[in-house]
Amino acid sequence: RLSSGHRLIVQPRMTGSLVVYDRALTRDEAKYAVLTCTIDDGRLLVYRDVRRLGTLWLLDERGWGDYTRRIGPEPLEETFTPFVFAERLKGTRAAIKKAIMDQRRVAGVGNIYANEALFEAGIDPSKATNKLSLDEFARLHAAVTGVLERAVQSSGTTVRDYRTGTGEEGRFQFELKVYGRGGAPCVTCGKKLVTTHAIDLRATTFCSKCQR
């Protein structure tokens, strides 16, 4: 939240990140700086985005209210129970991977974590959401929250250009079991992993044996 009362909303996508600097930026650092703010202690808060795929919003209180009403529940909040998860997804025939990435239904599940959670839950990413059983919803709820918790503990996932708030790479990329591993053997059964772009044109990697 800014001193003006406005709120700065950041959707970093694949290559964006917020980094705090206690010095002036170098020429190379400035090249990727999309927005620079001075925070209360004099340091610089910089939104950097190498490929400029992310989005920034500057919202007043009314805009913030409208924005939050459009966003689904946060998976790492205590109120995000398996029941809430199932309620947010019920009734849609969309592929389950597309459904859990819909920010209006559930907040914060991007492509990397959707791939990983569906593998951990043993669910085919293309399965129609309204065909999932209660047991599958429970497994997927546990997988989504577990994957996100581990990713946060590992400071995120650096696949290309993502950096933490201190400018370092994340570490969760070393724990990925399917994302970015198309053609490699499944860590569970050894079958070759398949990558497709059939679901919303996003890269989806899965094991056709382990995920049903």
C-alpha positions as CSV (number, residue, x, y, z in Angstrom):
1,R,0.0,0.0,0.0
2,L,1.4,3.4,-1.0
3,S,1.5,6.6,1.1
4,S,-1.2,8.0,-1.2
5,G,-3.6,5.2,0.0
6,H,-3.5,3.5,-3.4
7,R,-2.6,-0.2,-3.6
8,L,0.0,-1.6,-6.1
9,I,-1.1,-5.0,-7.4
10,V,1.5,-7.1,-9.2
11,Q,0.9,-10.1,-11.4
12,P,4.5,-11.2,-12.3
13,R,3.8,-14.2,-14.5
14,M,6.9,-16.1,-15.6
15,T,9.6,-13.4,-15.5
16,G,8.5,-10.6,-13.2
17,S,9.7,-10.1,-9.6
18,L,9.8,-7.5,-6.8
19,V,13.4,-6.8,-5.6
20,V,14.5,-4.4,-2.8
21,Y,17.8,-2.6,-3.3
22,D,19.8,-0.5,-0.7
23,R,21.8,1.2,-3.5
24,A,21.3,2.7,-6.9
25,L,20.7,0.3,-9.8
26,T,23.4,-0.7,-12.1
27,R,22.9,-0.2,-15.8
28,D,22.1,-3.8,-16.4
29,E,19.6,-3.8,-13.5
30,A,17.9,-0.7,-14.7
31,K,17.4,-2.2,-18.1
32,Y,14.8,-4.6,-16.7
33,A,13.3,-2.2,-14.2
34,V,9.6,-1.5,-15.1
35,L,8.7,0.4,-11.9
36,T,10.9,1.9,-9.1
37,C,9.5,3.1,-5.8
38,T,11.2,4.6,-2.8
39,I,10.1,2.9,0.5
40,D,10.0,4.4,3.9
41,D,13.5,3.5,4.9
42,G,15.0,5.0,1.7
43,R,15.6,1.7,-0.1
44,L,14.3,1.1,-3.6
45,L,11.5,-1.3,-4.4
46,V,11.8,-2.4,-8.0
47,Y,9.5,-4.4,-10.2
48,R,11.8,-6.1,-12.7
49,D,10.5,-8.1,-15.7
50,V,12.9,-9.3,-18.3
51,R,10.3,-10.3,-20.8
52,R,7.6,-7.8,-19.7
53,L,4.9,-10.5,-19.4
54,G,3.5,-9.2,-16.1
55,T,0.9,-6.7,-15.2
56,L,0.7,-3.8,-12.7
57,W,-2.4,-2.2,-11.3
58,L,-2.5,1.0,-9.2
59,L,-5.9,0.9,-7.4
60,D,-7.8,3.3,-5.2
61,E,-10.1,1.9,-2.5
62,R,-13.0,1.4,-4.8
63,G,-10.8,-0.3,-7.4
64,W,-9.3,-2.5,-4.7
65,G,-12.7,-3.6,-3.5
66,D,-13.8,-4.4,-7.1
67,Y,-10.5,-6.3,-7.6
68,T,-10.8,-8.5,-4.5
69,R,-14.4,-9.4,-5.2
70,R,-13.3,-10.9,-8.5
71,I,-10.5,-13.0,-7.0
72,G,-11.1,-16.5,-5.5
73,P,-9.9,-17.6,-2.0
74,E,-6.2,-17.8,-1.1
75,P,-5.2,-21.5,-0.8
76,L,-2.8,-20.9,2.1
77,E,-5.4,-19.3,4.3
78,E,-6.8,-21.5,7.1
79,T,-10.3,-20.9,5.8
80,F,-9.4,-22.7,2.5
81,T,-10.9,-26.1,3.4
82,P,-11.5,-29.0,1.0
83,F,-15.2,-28.1,1.1
84,V,-14.5,-24.5,0.1
85,F,-12.2,-25.8,-2.7
86,A,-14.9,-28.1,-4.1
87,E,-17.6,-25.4,-3.8
88,R,-15.5,-23.0,-5.8
89,L,-15.0,-25.6,-8.6
90,K,-18.4,-27.3,-8.7
91,G,-20.6,-27.2,-11.8
92,T,-18.0,-26.5,-14.4
93,R,-17.2,-29.0,-17.2
94,A,-13.8,-27.3,-17.9
95,A,-10.7,-29.3,-17.6
96,I,-9.6,-29.5,-14.0
97,K,-6.2,-27.8,-14.8
98,K,-8.0,-24.9,-16.4
99,A,-10.4,-24.6,-13.5
100,I,-7.8,-24.5,-10.8
101,M,-5.9,-21.8,-12.7
102,D,-9.0,-19.6,-13.0
103,Q,-8.2,-16.8,-10.5
104,R,-11.9,-16.1,-10.1
105,R,-12.3,-19.6,-8.6
106,V,-9.0,-20.0,-6.7
107,A,-6.2,-17.4,-6.3
108,G,-2.6,-18.0,-6.9
109,V,-2.3,-21.3,-8.8
110,G,-0.2,-20.7,-11.9
111,N,0.8,-23.1,-14.6
112,I,3.9,-24.6,-12.8
113,Y,2.0,-25.3,-9.6
114,A,-1.1,-26.6,-11.4
115,N,1.1,-29.2,-13.2
116,E,2.8,-30.2,-10.0
117,A,-0.4,-30.4,-7.9
118,L,-2.3,-32.5,-10.4
119,F,0.6,-35.0,-10.6
120,E,0.8,-35.2,-6.9
121,A,-2.9,-35.8,-6.7
122,G,-2.8,-38.4,-9.5
123,I,-5.4,-36.6,-11.6
124,D,-5.4,-36.3,-15.4
125,P,-5.2,-32.5,-16.1
126,S,-7.8,-32.8,-18.9
127,K,-10.4,-34.5,-16.7
128,A,-13.7,-32.6,-16.6
129,T,-14.0,-30.8,-13.2
130,N,-17.6,-32.0,-12.6
131,K,-16.4,-35.6,-13.0
132,L,-14.1,-35.5,-10.0
133,S,-15.1,-37.5,-7.0
134,L,-15.0,-36.2,-3.4
135,D,-11.9,-38.2,-2.8
136,E,-10.2,-36.6,-5.8
137,F,-11.2,-33.1,-4.7
138,A,-9.7,-33.9,-1.2
139,R,-6.5,-35.2,-2.8
140,L,-6.2,-32.2,-5.1
141,H,-6.9,-29.8,-2.2
142,A,-4.0,-31.3,-0.2
143,A,-1.7,-31.3,-3.3
144,V,-2.4,-27.6,-4.2
145,T,-1.8,-26.4,-0.6
146,G,1.2,-28.7,-0.2
147,V,2.9,-27.6,-3.4
148,L,2.3,-23.9,-2.7
149,E,3.6,-24.2,0.9
150,R,6.8,-25.9,-0.3
151,A,7.2,-23.4,-3.1
152,V,7.0,-20.5,-0.6
153,Q,9.5,-22.2,1.7
154,S,11.8,-22.6,-1.3
155,S,11.5,-18.9,-2.2
156,G,9.6,-19.7,-5.5
157,T,10.6,-21.2,-8.8
158,T,13.2,-19.8,-11.1
159,V,12.7,-21.4,-14.5
160,R,13.9,-18.3,-16.5
161,D,14.3,-14.9,-14.9
162,Y,12.3,-14.9,-11.6
163,R,14.2,-13.6,-8.6
164,T,13.4,-13.2,-4.9
165,G,13.0,-9.9,-3.1
166,T,16.7,-10.0,-2.4
167,G,17.7,-10.7,-6.0
168,E,18.4,-14.4,-5.6
169,E,17.0,-17.4,-7.5
170,G,14.2,-19.5,-6.0
171,R,14.9,-23.2,-5.3
172,F,11.6,-25.0,-6.0
173,Q,12.7,-25.7,-9.6
174,F,14.9,-28.5,-8.1
175,E,11.7,-30.2,-6.8
176,L,9.7,-30.2,-10.0
177,K,8.4,-33.6,-10.9
178,V,6.6,-32.9,-14.2
179,Y,6.8,-29.3,-15.2
180,G,9.4,-28.8,-17.9
181,R,10.2,-32.5,-17.9
182,G,8.3,-33.6,-21.0
183,G,9.9,-36.8,-22.5
184,A,11.7,-37.6,-19.3
185,P,10.7,-40.7,-17.2
186,C,8.1,-40.3,-14.5
187,V,9.7,-40.2,-11.1
188,T,7.0,-42.7,-9.8
189,C,6.6,-45.3,-12.6
190,G,9.3,-44.6,-15.2
191,K,6.8,-44.0,-18.1
192,K,7.7,-41.2,-20.4
193,L,6.0,-37.9,-19.4
194,V,3.8,-36.3,-22.1
195,T,3.6,-32.5,-22.8
196,T,0.6,-31.0,-24.5
197,H,-0.8,-27.5,-25.2
198,A,-4.3,-28.7,-25.6
199,I,-5.6,-27.2,-22.4
200,D,-5.9,-23.4,-22.8
201,L,-2.8,-23.4,-24.9
202,R,-0.6,-23.7,-21.8
203,A,2.2,-26.3,-21.5
204,T,0.8,-29.3,-19.6
205,T,3.1,-32.1,-18.6
206,F,1.7,-35.3,-17.0
207,C,2.1,-39.1,-16.6
208,S,-0.6,-41.0,-18.5
209,K,-0.2,-43.9,-16.2
210,C,-0.1,-42.3,-12.8
211,Q,-2.7,-39.6,-13.6
212,R,-6.3,-40.7,-14.2
